[in-house]
């Protein structure tokens, strides 16, 4: 019924029969697909670099939070807390109440917190400057032995997590400013 009304309007206005609507031609479709393919080729490398930076930043910030958590737990419980590190490609770290180190490669050894490299694909933990790859926060003031840990991703650079003797944690980039982390 509506089509008949539109046809009558067009005829009354002297326009004859209305134009038929048509879809895309094969050439128009091919040009659109070619443009989309070119844009995709340009975007994918940038997206991969974005993911690499995100994984690297995530690993460094997770360790910084782990150090701060260990310090606050030592102050809260009025007992020492030790954070142990296991560097390498399949790295991990964990914390436990007390002055003895835990083994983060053993599932139940680090009872307060345990993090491993599985969530941060491509990120490696370099050698640490912590004595025996561990640091212990004291109960009274949250003091700890100072040290650094470097996290590296081949497509993103290197971030260094530093722990000062007074318990302050910082992150900097050894390969120039990276995101919101300043250069070391």
C-alpha positions as CSV (number, residue, x, y, z in Angstrom):
1,X,0.0,0.0,0.0
2,X,2.8,2.4,0.9
3,X,4.6,1.6,-2.4
4,X,1.5,2.4,-4.3
5,X,1.2,5.8,-2.6
6,X,4.8,6.6,-3.4
7,X,4.3,5.6,-7.0
8,X,1.3,7.9,-7.3
9,X,3.2,10.8,-5.7
10,X,6.1,10.4,-8.2
11,X,3.6,10.2,-11.1
12,X,1.7,13.2,-9.9
13,X,5.0,15.2,-9.7
14,X,5.8,14.3,-13.2
15,X,8.7,12.1,-12.3
16,X,7.4,8.9,-13.8
17,X,8.4,5.6,-12.1
18,X,10.7,5.8,-9.1
19,X,14.3,4.8,-9.4
20,X,15.2,1.3,-8.2
21,X,17.8,1.2,-5.4
22,X,20.8,-1.0,-6.1
23,X,23.5,-2.6,-4.0
24,X,27.3,-2.4,-4.2
25,X,29.0,-3.5,-7.4
26,X,31.7,-6.1,-7.3
27,X,34.3,-3.4,-8.0
28,X,33.1,-1.2,-5.1
29,X,33.2,-4.2,-2.8
30,X,36.8,-5.1,-3.9
31,X,38.0,-1.5,-3.4
32,X,36.5,-1.4,0.1
33,X,38.1,-4.8,1.0
34,X,41.5,-3.6,-0.3
35,X,41.4,-0.4,1.8
36,X,40.4,-2.4,4.9
37,X,43.3,-4.9,4.2
38,X,45.8,-2.0,3.9
39,X,44.6,-0.5,7.2
40,X,44.8,-3.8,8.9
41,X,48.4,-4.3,7.8
42,X,49.3,-0.9,9.2
43,X,47.5,-1.4,12.5
44,X,48.7,-4.9,13.5
45,X,52.4,-4.1,14.2
46,X,51.3,-1.1,16.3
47,X,48.9,-3.2,18.2
48,X,51.5,-5.9,18.9
49,X,53.9,-3.2,20.3
50,X,51.0,-1.9,22.5
51,X,50.5,-5.4,23.9
52,X,54.2,-5.9,24.5
53,X,54.4,-2.6,26.5
54,X,51.3,-3.6,28.4
55,X,52.7,-6.9,29.4
56,X,56.1,-5.4,30.4
57,X,54.4,-2.6,32.4
58,X,52.1,-5.1,34.1
59,X,54.9,-7.3,35.2
60,X,56.9,-4.4,36.7
61,X,53.9,-2.9,38.4
62,X,52.8,-6.3,39.8
63,X,56.2,-6.7,41.5
64,X,56.1,-3.1,42.8
65,X,52.7,-3.8,44.3
66,X,54.0,-7.1,45.7
67,X,56.9,-5.3,47.4
68,X,54.5,-2.7,48.9
69,X,52.1,-5.5,50.0
70,X,55.0,-7.3,51.7
71,X,56.0,-4.1,53.5
72,X,52.5,-3.3,54.7
73,X,51.9,-6.9,55.8
74,X,55.1,-6.7,57.9
75,X,54.0,-3.5,59.5
76,X,50.4,-4.8,60.0
77,X,51.3,-8.1,61.5
78,X,54.3,-6.8,63.4
79,X,56.4,-9.7,62.0
80,X,59.0,-9.9,59.2
81,X,57.9,-10.7,55.7
82,X,60.3,-12.0,53.0
83,X,59.7,-11.7,49.3
84,X,61.7,-14.2,47.2
85,X,62.5,-13.9,43.5
86,X,63.3,-16.5,40.9
87,X,64.6,-14.7,37.7
88,X,64.8,-16.0,34.2
89,X,62.3,-16.7,31.3
90,X,60.0,-18.7,33.5
91,X,60.3,-16.2,36.4
92,X,58.2,-16.0,39.6
93,X,58.2,-14.3,43.0
94,X,56.4,-14.8,46.2
95,X,56.2,-13.6,49.8
96,X,55.9,-15.4,53.1
97,X,55.7,-14.4,56.7
98,X,59.0,-14.7,58.5
99,X,62.7,-14.2,57.7
100,X,63.1,-17.4,55.6
101,X,62.8,-17.3,51.9
102,X,60.1,-19.2,50.1
103,X,60.3,-21.0,46.8
104,X,57.9,-19.6,44.3
105,X,58.3,-22.6,42.0
106,X,56.5,-24.7,44.7
107,X,52.8,-24.0,44.8
108,X,52.3,-23.8,48.5
109,X,55.7,-22.4,49.6
110,X,54.9,-18.7,49.3
111,X,51.8,-18.3,51.4
112,X,51.1,-14.5,51.2
113,X,51.4,-13.9,47.5
114,X,52.8,-15.7,44.4
115,X,53.1,-14.4,40.9
116,X,54.6,-16.1,37.8
117,X,55.4,-15.2,34.2
118,X,52.4,-17.0,32.6
119,X,50.3,-13.8,32.6
120,X,53.1,-11.7,31.1
121,X,54.0,-13.6,27.8
122,X,57.4,-12.6,26.4
123,X,58.6,-10.8,29.6
124,X,61.8,-12.0,31.2
125,X,63.1,-11.1,34.7
126,X,66.8,-10.4,34.7
127,X,69.2,-11.0,37.5
128,X,68.4,-9.2,40.7
129,X,70.7,-7.2,42.9
130,X,69.0,-8.5,46.0
131,X,71.2,-10.6,48.2
132,X,70.2,-14.3,47.6
133,X,67.3,-13.0,45.4
134,X,65.2,-12.1,48.4
135,X,64.4,-9.1,50.6
136,X,62.9,-9.1,54.1
137,X,60.9,-6.3,55.5
138,X,61.3,-5.6,59.2
139,X,58.3,-5.6,61.5
140,X,58.8,-2.2,63.2
141,X,59.6,0.2,60.4
142,X,59.1,-1.8,57.2
143,X,62.8,-1.5,56.3
144,X,64.4,-3.9,53.8
145,X,67.6,-4.6,52.0
146,X,67.7,-2.5,48.8
147,X,67.9,-4.0,45.4
148,X,66.7,-3.9,41.8
149,X,65.0,-6.2,39.3
150,X,64.9,-5.6,35.5
151,X,62.0,-6.8,33.4
152,X,62.6,-7.0,29.6
153,X,60.4,-7.6,26.6
154,X,62.2,-7.7,23.2
155,X,59.6,-5.5,21.5
156,X,59.0,-3.0,24.4
157,X,62.3,-2.3,26.3
158,X,63.3,-2.7,29.9
159,X,61.7,-1.6,33.1
160,X,63.6,-1.5,36.4
161,X,61.8,-2.0,39.7
162,X,63.9,-0.5,42.6
163,X,63.4,-1.0,46.3
164,X,65.1,1.5,48.6
165,X,66.4,0.6,52.1
166,X,63.5,2.6,53.6
167,X,61.0,0.5,51.7
168,X,60.2,3.0,48.9
169,X,59.5,1.3,45.5
170,X,60.0,3.0,42.1
171,X,59.9,1.9,38.5
172,X,61.9,3.5,35.7
173,X,62.8,2.6,32.1
174,X,66.4,1.8,31.2
175,X,65.5,2.2,27.5
176,X,64.2,5.8,27.7
177,X,60.8,6.9,29.0
178,X,58.2,4.1,28.5
179,X,54.6,5.1,29.0
180,X,54.3,6.9,32.4
181,X,57.6,5.5,33.6
182,X,60.5,7.9,33.4
183,X,64.0,7.0,32.2
184,X,66.4,5.8,34.8
